[in-house]
Amino acid sequence: MRQTLCFLSILCVPTLHGQTFKGHHIGETAAEFLAMEPVIQARLTSCQANAPHELSPEEIKTRYGKKALQEFEKRNAENDAKFGGHPPSHIGVMSRDADLYGEECGPVIESLVAGTGRIDGVGSERHNHYWGNILDRTKANPMSSDAMQLDSESMKIESNYDILDRQFYFEDGKLASLSLKIPASVDSIKDDLTKRVNATPVLVSIPMNNAYGATWNNISLFWDSPELHVELSQDENPAAPSVPRLSVESQVLYKKYQARRKAAPSPLD
């Protein structure tokens, strides 16, 4: 049955897929997701239009000058003579560094085109495996001009990461989980979630303290429906005020996580 439910100024639309959270629902397709995320759509469009490609001789000349083209052609001629025109004789000049492109564009393409991956609210993912490749390359020869330029370009990408603190995970072409902060009281969110998920929450309260004698309870609430696993957590540390975090995932994904955790060896084994 179609339902229309509202959640703290969430854009509410009738859906057969389940409850919406900030305009998104678990199980939505990449196209449905992008319709609600113009910033991520723009990033994906730009990434697809500017994928690395091998520069033509004319592009090399335009970008790097006539002398660089002559050096490139000389080096290729030497390799052809050495290897008889067979691999690895061909040398190409790419339009952009593949790892820098991957750091900037890999997560959004993996998530929304290939269908499985994690992105934040602007289509990035902090410290993805392309970032690891760049780190390894800069560590190998940190004082080289290439390493310095690579590190500088990577830092530019890092500075553009999302400050909205939203996370989305796609699996098999559909949204499988989302996580975001909600600037509202736990009680108001709890009541809305209980109606939305149509399940009774389980409360876990963990006593905390610090070296200055302050005490507080960190709160976590859990809801389970046949389709969804929902968590709401609040760190009540008076020295570090924060807002509640909402996490929603499919039961399929949640059960996979639980199974992996049960199968993991104990640290005491």
Order of alpha helices (4+ residues) and beta strands (2+ residues): alpha-alpha-alpha-alpha-alpha-beta-alpha-alpha-beta-beta-alpha-beta-beta-beta-beta-alpha
